[in-house]
Amino acid sequence: MSKMSRDKGKRGERMFRDLCRDAGFTKTERTGWHQSFAGNAAPDCRIPELPTIWPEVKFVEKLNVRAAYRQAETAAAIGMVPTVFHKTSRDAWLVTLAAEDFLRICGRSDLVERPDDAPNSNPPGAPDR
């Protein structure tokens, strides 16, 4: 890998760190050079507020999403959700994760309208059914 590619990767990791911090995940940090030092796997960035997310960060113009996801899957510690955060120079950040993980995360969030939370569909003043 060329120095230019490594530098672009570092730049992408710093941009991702800043994106997370701006979104309120203020403890996010780039793990840096020791990611694979002495065989110890570490994610590209740590997001302590999201302890089960294993972020693989890619800042490339052409990404093989499946290969990047496999890399995250292989590196992720047991119990972690392998996740690829990726962007190109001129586009917004995107995230790729397994559909099962996405649905499980959504199921735990306040984004889901549950039957008990659903607003009453009767018009105002009409009796409940």
N, C-alpha and C positions, 0 to 999 in steps of 0.2 A: 504494500500500500504506500502510495507516495505521500510525502510530507504535506502536499496541498490537500489531499483527501483527508488525512488525519486532522489537519487544521480545520477543514470544513466540518468534520464530525464534531470536533470540540466546540466550534461556533454553534452548531445545531444544538448540542447539549446545553450550552449556556442560554441559548434562546428558549429552549424548552423549560429550563429552570426558571427563567424570568416569567414565562407564561404561567407556570404553576404558582409562582409567588404573587403575581398580579391577580390570580383567581382566588387568592386567600390561603393557599397552601404555602405559608411563609417559611416553613422550615425546609423546603425542598433544597437539595444540594446536589451538585454534580460530583460523582464519585471519583472522576479523574483517572490518572494513570494506573492506580492500583486495582482497577476493575478485575484483572485476571492475574495479578501479581501472585506468584507462588501457588498458582492453581486455585486460588480462592475466587469463586464467582461472585460478582457484585453487579447490580444493575447499573445502567449508564447514569442514572440519577436516583437518588433516594427521596421518597415523598413520605415522611414520617406520619403525616395525617392520613395517608392511604396505605397502611402497612401491608396489605395483601396484594398490592399492585406491583408487578415486576415490569418497569418500563424499559423497553428497547427503543432507543431514539435514533432515527434515521433522517439525515438532511441530505438528500440526493435527488438528482433530476429524474432518474429512472430507477424505480425500486421494484425488485421482485418481492412482492408482498408475502407470498407463501414462504420463500426462503427466509425472509426477515422474521416471520412469525415462528418458523421452525427454530431459528436461532434463539428467540425469546423462550420458547417452550423448553429447549434443551438446557438453557442457562438458569431458568427459574427454579428457585428452591421449592421444595415440596410444600404445597398449600398456597403457593403464590399464584396470581393470575397473570399469565404471560400476555403482555400488551405491547403493541408496536405503535409508537407515536411517530408520525412521519410528515415531512413537508418538502416542497420544492422551493426554489428561490423566490418565486412570485406568488405562491399560493398559501392558503391558510393551513394550519396544522390539522391533520386527520388522525384518527385512532383506529386500530384494527385489533380485535380480540375475538375469541370464540363466541359464537352466538349464545351458547349455554351460559358462559360467564357474563355476557351482557345482560341476559334475561334475569340471571340470579342477582346481579347488582341492581338492576331496575326494580326488581321485586322487593328489595330492601330499602328503596328510596321513597321519598315523598312525592315522586313524579307519577306514581301509579294511582289511578282512581280505583279504589276498592268498592265493592257493592255497598258496604256500610257507609262509605263516604260520599256516595253518589248523591247529587242534588235530587230533590223530589221532582219528578217529571210532570206532576199534575199542575195545571194552571193555578195561579193564585186564587184562593177562595174555594177551590174545588176540594171535596172530601178526599182523604187518602184512601187508596185502594187496598 
